[in-house]
Amino acid sequence: MVETPAREIGLDRPGTSSLRAAFFSVWFVDLVATILFFVVPYATELNPITVFLYDLLGLTGVVFAALIYAGIVVGISSLLSRPFDVVFVTSVVILYALFASSNVVLLISREPLLSPFMP
């Protein structure tokens, strides 16, 4: 019987450590903003999966949904070859940064980020 060292078991980490740190940073900001959406009366979460899990489990469901989304991103990027995983995670970081900044602006100003551009 051959033993496999523990460090050989697991997923291939996508991208660089700074890219992973950027992903988890904007993911966390988005998570906090999403949790606040369920607390403040003037903002509404639109993601039906997050809303369903909130109705089912409360704020724990929101955290659970966020963990699922992060797991999907890490899982997909771990399956991609090296150049594609960096591009994929970079794209997700950009999207999360856009969503998180929009959510933070909405929570602070009570106006969506794109409202000046809407008729």
ROSE-4610 file (N, C-alpha, C; in Angstrom, 1 decimal, always signed):
// ROSE-4610
residu = [M/M/M/V/V/V/E/E/E/T/T/T/P/P/P/A/A/A/R/R/R/E/E/E/I/I/I/G/G/G/L/L/L/D/D/D/R/R/R/P/P/P/G/G/G/T/T/T/S/S/S/S/S/S/L/L/L/R/R/R/A/A/A/A/A/A/F/F/F/F/F/F/S/S/S/V/V/V/W/W/W/F/F/F/V/V/V/D/D/D/L/L/L/V/V/V/A/A/A/T/T/T/I/I/I/L/L/L/F/F/F/F/F/F/V/V/V/V/V/V/P/P/P/Y/Y/Y/A/A/A/T/T/T/E/E/E/L/L/L/N/N/N/P/P/P/I/I/I/T/T/T/V/V/V/F/F/F/L/L/L/Y/Y/Y/D/D/D/L/L/L/L/L/L/G/G/G/L/L/L/T/T/T/G/G/G/V/V/V/V/V/V/F/F/F/A/A/A/A/A/A/L/L/L/I/I/I/Y/Y/Y/A/A/A/G/G/G/I/I/I/V/V/V/V/V/V/G/G/G/I/I/I/S/S/S/S/S/S/L/L/L/L/L/L/S/S/S/R/R/R/P/P/P/F/F/F/D/D/D/V/V/V/V/V/V/F/F/F/V/V/V/T/T/T/S/S/S/V/V/V/V/V/V/I/I/I/L/L/L/Y/Y/Y/A/A/A/L/L/L/F/F/F/A/A/A/S/S/S/S/S/S/N/N/N/V/V/V/V/V/V/L/L/L/L/L/L/I/I/I/S/S/S/R/R/R/E/E/E/P/P/P/L/L/L/L/L/L/S/S/S/P/P/P/F/F/F/M/M/M/P/P/P]
num = [1/1/1/2/2/2/3/3/3/4/4/4/5/5/5/6/6/6/7/7/7/8/8/8/9/9/9/10/10/10/11/11/11/12/12/12/13/13/13/14/14/14/15/15/15/16/16/16/17/17/17/18/18/18/19/19/19/20/20/20/21/21/21/22/22/22/23/23/23/24/24/24/25/25/25/26/26/26/27/27/27/28/28/28/29/29/29/30/30/30/31/31/31/32/32/32/33/33/33/34/34/34/35/35/35/36/36/36/37/37/37/38/38/38/39/39/39/40/40/40/41/41/41/42/42/42/43/43/43/44/44/44/45/45/45/46/46/46/47/47/47/48/48/48/49/49/49/50/50/50/51/51/51/52/52/52/53/53/53/54/54/54/55/55/55/56/56/56/57/57/57/58/58/58/59/59/59/60/60/60/61/61/61/62/62/62/63/63/63/64/64/64/65/65/65/66/66/66/67/67/67/68/68/68/69/69/69/70/70/70/71/71/71/72/72/72/73/73/73/74/74/74/75/75/75/76/76/76/77/77/77/78/78/78/79/79/79/80/80/80/81/81/81/82/82/82/83/83/83/84/84/84/85/85/85/86/86/86/87/87/87/88/88/88/89/89/89/90/90/90/91/91/91/92/92/92/93/93/93/94/94/94/95/95/95/96/96/96/97/97/97/98/98/98/99/99/99/100/100/100/101/101/101/102/102/102/103/103/103/104/104/104/105/105/105/106/106/106/107/107/107/108/108/108/109/109/109/110/110/110/111/111/111/112/112/112/113/113/113/114/114/114/115/115/115/116/116/116/117/117/117/118/118/118/119/119/119]
x = [+0.8/+0.0/+0.9/+0.6/+1.3/+0.6/+1.3/+0.7/+0.9/-0.2/-0.1/+0.1/+1.2/+1.4/+0.2/-0.1/-1.3/-1.3/-0.1/+0.0/-0.3/-0.3/-0.6/-2.1/-2.9/-4.3/-4.9/-5.9/-6.5/-6.6/-7.1/-7.3/-6.0/-5.8/-4.8/-5.2/-4.4/-4.8/-4.7/-5.8/-5.8/-5.1/-4.4/-3.8/-2.6/-2.3/-1.3/-1.9/-1.1/-1.6/-2.2/-1.7/-2.3/-3.7/-3.8/-5.1/-6.1/-5.7/-6.6/-7.0/-6.1/-6.4/-7.3/-7.2/-8.1/-9.5/-9.6/-10.9/-11.6/-10.9/-11.5/-11.8/-11.0/-11.3/-12.6/-12.8/-14.0/-15.2/-14.9/-16.0/-16.5/-15.6/-16.0/-16.8/-16.3/-17.0/-18.5/-18.6/-19.9/-20.7/-20.1/-20.9/-21.5/-20.6/-21.1/-22.2/-22.0/-23.1/-24.4/-24.3/-25.5/-26.2/-25.4/-26.0/-26.8/-26.2/-26.8/-28.1/-28.1/-29.3/-30.6/-30.4/-31.5/-31.8/-30.9/-31.1/-31.7/-31.3/-31.8/-33.1/-34.0/-35.3/-35.3/-34.3/-34.3/-33.5/-33.0/-32.2/-32.8/-32.7/-33.3/-32.3/-32.1/-31.2/-32.1/-31.4/-32.1/-31.8/-30.8/-30.4/-31.4/-32.1/-33.1/-32.6/-31.4/-30.8/-30.5/-29.9/-29.6/-30.9/-31.9/-33.1/-33.8/-33.7/-34.3/-33.6/-32.3/-31.5/-31.7/-31.9/-32.2/-33.6/-34.6/-35.9/-35.8/-34.9/-34.8/-34.0/-32.9/-31.9/-31.6/-32.2/-31.9/-30.5/-29.9/-28.6/-27.5/-27.7/-26.8/-26.9/-28.1/-28.3/-27.6/-27.5/-26.8/-25.3/-24.7/-23.3/-23.1/-24.1/-24.0/-24.0/-24.9/-25.0/-23.6/-23.1/-21.8/-20.7/-20.7/-19.7/-19.8/-21.1/-21.3/-20.8/-21.0/-20.5/-19.0/-18.4/-16.9/-16.4/-17.1/-16.6/-16.7/-17.8/-17.9/-16.8/-16.5/-15.4/-14.1/-13.8/-12.5/-12.5/-13.6/-13.7/-13.5/-14.2/-14.0/-12.6/-12.0/-10.7/-9.6/-9.9/-9.0/-8.9/-10.0/-10.1/-9.5/-9.4/-8.8/-7.3/-6.7/-5.3/-4.8/-3.5/-2.9/-3.2/-3.1/-3.4/-4.9/-5.8/-7.2/-7.7/-7.1/-7.6/-7.3/-6.1/-5.8/-6.8/-7.1/-8.1/-9.5/-9.9/-11.2/-11.3/-10.3/-10.3/-10.2/-9.4/-9.3/-10.7/-11.4/-12.7/-13.7/-13.6/-14.5/-14.2/-12.9/-12.5/-13.1/-13.0/-13.5/-15.0/-15.7/-17.2/-17.6/-16.9/-17.2/-16.9/-15.8/-15.5/-16.6/-17.1/-18.2/-19.4/-19.8/-21.0/-20.8/-19.7/-19.5/-19.5/-18.8/-18.8/-20.2/-21.0/-22.3/-23.2/-23.0/-23.7/-23.3/-22.1/-21.6/-22.1/-22.1/-22.7/-24.1/-24.9/-26.3/-26.5/-25.7/-25.9/-25.6/-24.6/-24.2/-25.1/-25.3/-26.0/-27.5/-28.0/-29.4/-29.8/-28.8/-29.0/-28.1/-28.7/-27.8/-26.8/-25.7/-24.5/-24.9/-25.8/-26.2/-27.4/-28.0/-29.2/-29.1/-27.9/-27.8/-27.9/-27.6/-27.7/-29.0/-29.9/-31.2/-32.2/-33.1/-34.1/-35.1]
y = [-1.2/+0.0/+1.2/+2.2/+3.4/+4.5/+5.3/+6.4/+7.7/+8.5/+9.8/+10.9/+11.7/+12.8/+13.7/+14.3/+15.2/+16.4/+16.9/+18.1/+17.7/+16.5/+16.1/+15.9/+15.8/+15.7/+17.1/+17.4/+18.7/+19.3/+20.5/+21.2/+22.0/+22.2/+23.1/+24.5/+25.3/+26.7/+27.5/+28.2/+29.0/+30.3/+30.8/+32.1/+32.2/+33.5/+33.8/+34.0/+34.1/+34.3/+35.7/+36.7/+38.0/+38.1/+37.3/+37.2/+36.5/+35.4/+34.8/+35.7/+36.4/+37.4/+38.5/+38.9/+39.9/+39.3/+38.0/+37.4/+37.3/+36.8/+36.6/+38.0/+39.0/+40.3/+40.9/+40.9/+41.5/+40.5/+39.2/+38.3/+38.6/+38.9/+39.2/+40.5/+41.5/+42.8/+42.6/+41.8/+41.5/+40.7/+39.8/+39.0/+39.9/+40.8/+41.7/+42.6/+43.2/+44.0/+43.2/+42.0/+41.2/+40.9/+40.6/+40.4/+41.7/+42.9/+44.1/+44.4/+43.8/+44.0/+43.4/+42.4/+41.7/+42.5/+43.4/+44.1/+45.5/+46.2/+47.5/+47.5/+48.4/+48.3/+48.9/+49.6/+50.3/+49.6/+48.4/+47.6/+46.2/+45.6/+44.3/+43.4/+42.2/+41.3/+40.7/+40.6/+40.1/+38.7/+38.1/+36.7/+35.8/+35.0/+34.1/+33.0/+32.5/+31.4/+32.0/+33.2/+33.8/+34.1/+34.6/+34.9/+33.6/+32.5/+31.2/+30.7/+30.7/+30.3/+31.2/+32.5/+33.4/+33.0/+32.8/+32.4/+31.0/+30.2/+28.8/+28.9/+29.6/+29.5/+30.9/+32.0/+33.3/+33.8/+34.6/+35.2/+34.1/+33.0/+31.8/+31.3/+31.4/+31.0/+31.9/+33.2/+34.2/+33.8/+33.5/+33.1/+31.8/+30.8/+29.6/+29.7/+30.6/+30.9/+31.5/+32.4/+33.0/+32.0/+31.1/+30.0/+29.1/+28.8/+28.0/+28.7/+30.0/+30.7/+30.7/+31.0/+30.9/+29.5/+28.5/+27.1/+26.8/+27.3/+27.1/+27.8/+29.0/+29.7/+29.0/+28.6/+27.9/+26.6/+25.9/+24.6/+24.6/+25.6/+25.7/+26.1/+27.1/+27.6/+26.5/+25.6/+24.5/+23.5/+23.4/+22.5/+23.0/+24.3/+25.0/+24.9/+24.9/+24.9/+26.3/+26.4/+27.5/+28.9/+29.1/+30.5/+30.8/+29.8/+30.0/+30.3/+29.6/+29.8/+31.3/+31.8/+33.2/+34.2/+33.9/+34.8/+34.7/+33.4/+33.2/+33.9/+33.7/+34.3/+35.8/+36.3/+37.8/+38.4/+37.7/+38.1/+38.1/+37.1/+37.0/+38.1/+38.4/+39.5/+40.8/+41.0/+42.3/+42.4/+41.3/+41.2/+41.4/+40.7/+40.9/+42.3/+42.9/+44.3/+45.2/+45.0/+45.8/+45.7/+44.4/+44.1/+44.7/+44.4/+44.9/+46.4/+47.1/+48.5/+49.1/+48.5/+48.9/+48.7/+47.6/+47.3/+48.3/+48.5/+49.5/+50.9/+51.3/+52.6/+52.7/+51.6/+51.6/+51.6/+50.9/+50.9/+52.2/+52.9/+54.2/+55.3/+55.4/+56.6/+56.3/+55.1/+54.7/+54.9/+55.1/+55.2/+54.2/+53.4/+52.5/+53.3/+52.6/+53.2/+53.7/+52.9/+53.3/+54.2/+54.6/+55.4/+56.7/+57.4/+58.6/+58.4/+57.1/+56.8/+56.3/+56.0/+55.4/+56.5/+56.3/+57.4/+57.5]
z = [+0.0/+0.0/+0.0/-0.9/-1.0/-0.4/+0.5/+1.1/+0.3/+0.2/-0.5/+0.5/+0.4/+1.3/+1.3/+2.4/+2.5/+1.6/+1.3/+0.5/-1.0/-1.4/-2.8/-3.0/-1.9/-1.9/-1.9/-2.8/-2.7/-4.1/-4.1/-5.4/-5.7/-7.0/-7.4/-7.2/-6.4/-6.1/-7.4/-7.7/-8.9/-8.7/-9.8/-9.8/-8.8/-8.5/-7.6/-6.2/-5.2/-3.8/-3.7/-4.4/-4.4/-5.1/-6.2/-6.8/-6.0/-5.3/-4.3/-3.2/-2.7/-1.6/-2.1/-3.3/-3.9/-4.0/-4.5/-4.6/-3.3/-2.2/-0.9/-0.3/-0.6/+0.0/-0.6/-1.9/-2.5/-2.2/-2.2/-1.8/-0.4/+0.5/+1.9/+2.0/+1.3/+1.3/+0.7/-0.4/-0.9/+0.0/+0.8/+1.7/+2.8/+3.4/+4.4/+3.9/+2.7/+2.1/+1.9/+1.4/+1.2/+2.5/+3.6/+4.9/+5.3/+5.1/+5.4/+4.6/+3.4/+2.6/+3.3/+4.1/+4.8/+6.1/+6.5/+7.8/+7.6/+6.5/+6.3/+5.5/+5.7/+5.0/+3.6/+3.2/+1.9/+0.8/+1.1/+0.1/+0.0/-1.2/-1.4/-2.1/-1.7/-2.4/-3.5/-4.7/-5.9/-6.2/-5.7/-6.0/-5.4/-6.2/-5.7/-4.8/-5.1/-4.3/-2.9/-2.8/-1.5/-0.7/-1.4/-0.8/-0.2/-1.0/-0.6/+0.6/+0.6/+1.8/+3.0/+2.8/+3.9/+4.5/+3.6/+4.1/+4.9/+4.5/+5.1/+6.4/+6.4/+7.5/+8.2/+7.7/+8.2/+7.7/+8.5/+8.0/+7.8/+8.5/+8.3/+6.8/+6.3/+4.9/+3.9/+4.2/+3.4/+3.4/+4.5/+4.6/+3.8/+4.0/+3.3/+1.8/+1.3/-0.1/-0.6/+0.1/-0.2/-0.3/+0.7/+0.7/-0.5/-0.9/-2.1/-3.3/-3.5/-4.6/-4.7/-3.5/-3.5/-3.8/-3.3/-3.6/-5.1/-5.7/-7.2/-7.9/-7.6/-8.3/-8.1/-6.8/-6.6/-7.3/-7.2/-7.9/-9.4/-10.0/-11.5/-11.8/-11.1/-11.4/-11.1/-10.2/-9.9/-11.1/-11.8/-12.9/-14.2/-14.3/-15.5/-15.5/-16.7/-16.8/-16.4/-16.1/-15.5/-16.1/-17.4/-17.9/-17.8/-18.0/-17.9/-16.5/-15.5/-14.2/-13.7/-14.1/-13.8/-14.4/-15.7/-16.4/-15.8/-15.4/-14.8/-13.5/-12.6/-11.3/-11.4/-12.3/-12.5/-12.9/-13.8/-14.2/-13.1/-12.2/-11.1/-10.1/-9.9/-9.0/-9.5/-10.8/-11.4/-11.2/-11.4/-11.2/-9.8/-8.9/-7.5/-7.0/-7.5/-7.1/-7.6/-8.8/-9.3/-8.5/-8.2/-7.4/-6.0/-5.4/-4.0/-3.9/-4.8/-4.8/-5.0/-5.9/-6.1/-4.8/-4.2/-2.9/-1.8/-1.7/-0.6/-0.9/-2.1/-2.5/-2.1/-2.5/-2.1/-0.6/+0.1/+1.6/+2.2/+1.7/+2.3/+1.8/+0.5/+0.0/-0.2/+0.0/-0.3/-1.7/-2.6/-4.0/-4.7/-5.7/-6.5/-7.2/-7.5/-8.2/-9.6/-10.3/-11.6/-11.7/-10.6/-10.6/-11.4/-11.4/-12.2/-13.7/-14.1/-15.5/-16.0/-15.0/-15.3/-15.6/-16.5/-16.8/-15.7]
